[in-house]
Amino acid sequence: MEMERTLSVLVKNRPRVLARVAGLFARRGFNIDSLAVSTTEDQSISRMTIATMADPPTVAQIAKQVSKLHDVVAVIDHTEREIVERELCLIKIKVERAMRGELISLCDVFRGDIVDIGNGSAVVQLIGDKDKIDAFVHLMQDYEIVEMVRSGRIVLDRGAQKE
């Protein structure tokens, strides 16, 4: 059964590593739904957080193939693990003065922040899991969304877990 899968790929912080990992997904015909990359506590290592749709045997095969790539240090499949998940969304909404109060109330419910407000528009910052972001974006369809960007999912395992 195909479902959403999240992998962390720890790689040496070198040029072209991202292209090699993404290229492996492309060659195998897998779509990357979300990709976030950043250095870790060790500046020589980067963490790639990749979300994709796959069944268990397929994600195991992907992880195995990615782990064989040069400069890959480790691959972690977070699918069956307890995790902390976050995503950042910035959304610019067309909003007239009369509707600002309503927008502020919605932001409060979702613990979002208005980070910029101008003549006729506001930029809202929202941090949370995918479902929270999706629900907020759905509500914003009642307004006119001018622009939107999402960072992609980032995850860390919770505490010590049994392997």
Stockholm file with secondary structure:
# STOCKHOLM 1.0

chainA/1-163         MEMERTLSVLVKNRPRVLARVAGLFARRGFNIDSLAVSTTEDQSISRMTIATMADPPTVAQIAKQVSKLHDVVAVIDHTEREIVERELCLIKIKVERAMRGELISLCDVFRGDIVDIGNGSAVVQLIGDKDKIDAFVHLMQDYEIVEMVRSGRIVLDRGAQKE
#=GR chainA/1-163 SS CCEEEEEEEEEESCTTHHHHHHHHHHHTTCCCSEEEEEECSSTTEEEEEEEEEECHHHHHHHHHHHHTSTTEEEEEECTTSCEEEEEEEEEEEECCGGGHHHHHHHHHHTTCEEEEEETTEEEEEEEECHHHHHHHHHHGGGSEEEEEEECCCEEEECSSCCC
#=GC SS_cons         CCEEEEEEEEEESCTTHHHHHHHHHHHTTCCCSEEEEEECSSTTEEEEEEEEEECHHHHHHHHHHHHTSTTEEEEEECTTSCEEEEEEEEEEEECCGGGHHHHHHHHHHTTCEEEEEETTEEEEEEEECHHHHHHHHHHGGGSEEEEEEECCCEEEECSSCCC
//
